[in-house]
Amino acid sequence: MNDNPQMRRIQFRAWHRGTREADYTVGGFFDRYHATWNEEETAWFERLMEEQDADIMGWAMGTIPVPDEWQGPMMDRFLKLDFVKVV
């Protein structure tokens, strides 16, 4: 478990989105990448978590376009979905 209180709070929020699909997507992204994030990337992720699950999932599945404000390296990494475990 992470000893950083901020990261523990973010992790909890990432894994408690309201839908299982969003939990696995947002939480999985956090688990896979958070250890490498700097302050700016962490802030980006915290802002992402303020978005609606339907929008985040639509972006991830490519059913709705990603708004310009979210474009960039973090979203590129998120859209790879290489952190979602398929069982």
C-alpha positions as a printed Julia matrix, in Angstrom:
87×3 Matrix{Float64}:
   0.0     0.0     0.0
   1.15    3.49   -0.76
   2.39    5.55    2.23
   1.52    8.85    0.56
  -1.87   10.03    1.89
  -2.63   11.94   -1.32
  -2.01    8.87   -3.46
  -4.06    6.65   -1.14
  -6.97    9.07   -1.47
  -6.6     9.22   -5.25
  -6.39    5.43   -5.46
  -9.56    5.04   -3.44
 -11.41    7.51   -5.67
 -10.07    5.82   -8.8
 -11.37    2.42   -7.71
 -14.75    3.65   -6.41
 -16.25    5.33   -9.47
 -19.74    3.92   -9.34
 -19.58    1.37  -12.14
 -17.42   -1.71  -12.32
 -16.26   -0.83  -15.83
 -15.11    2.64  -14.78
 -13.48    1.2   -11.66
 -11.38   -1.18  -13.75
 -10.55    1.46  -16.33
  -9.74    4.44  -14.09
  -8.43    2.35  -11.19
  -6.39    0.15  -13.5
  -4.8     3.2   -15.11
  -3.92    4.56  -11.68
  -2.42    1.27  -10.5
  -0.36    0.81  -13.65
   1.08    4.3   -13.97
   0.82    6.4   -10.8
   4.29    5.53   -9.52
   5.81    7.34  -12.51
   3.67   10.49  -12.36
   5.02   13.9   -11.5
   2.89   16.61   -9.84
   1.46   17.85  -13.13
   0.45   14.34  -14.22
  -1.1    13.62  -10.83
  -3.1    16.84  -11.09
  -4.24   15.81  -14.58
  -5.49   12.5   -13.23
  -7.31   14.2   -10.36
  -9.06   16.46  -12.88
  -9.93   13.44  -15.01
 -11.69   11.87  -12.06
 -14.03   14.87  -11.94
 -15.38   13.92  -15.38
 -18.45   11.74  -15.8
 -17.84    8.0   -16.07
 -19.88    7.86  -19.29
 -17.53   10.38  -20.9
 -14.36    8.68  -19.67
 -15.6     5.3   -20.87
 -16.68    6.77  -24.2
 -13.21    8.24  -24.72
 -11.59    4.95  -23.73
 -13.76    2.91  -26.11
 -13.51    5.48  -28.91
 -17.27    5.98  -29.12
 -17.02    9.71  -28.42
 -14.13   12.02  -29.31
 -11.72   13.15  -26.63
 -12.13   16.91  -26.08
  -9.14   19.07  -26.97
  -8.59   19.99  -23.32
  -7.8    16.33  -22.52
  -5.5    15.67  -25.49
  -1.86   14.95  -24.7
   0.57   12.32  -23.46
  -1.5    11.29  -20.43
  -4.61   10.7   -22.53
  -2.53    8.9   -25.15
  -1.32    6.55  -22.43
  -4.85    6.15  -21.06
  -6.3     5.29  -24.48
  -3.87    2.4   -24.94
  -5.89    0.49  -22.31
  -2.82   -1.67  -21.71
  -3.62   -1.66  -18.0
  -7.04   -3.34  -18.21
  -6.87   -7.01  -17.24
  -9.05   -9.21  -19.37
 -10.08  -12.43  -17.66
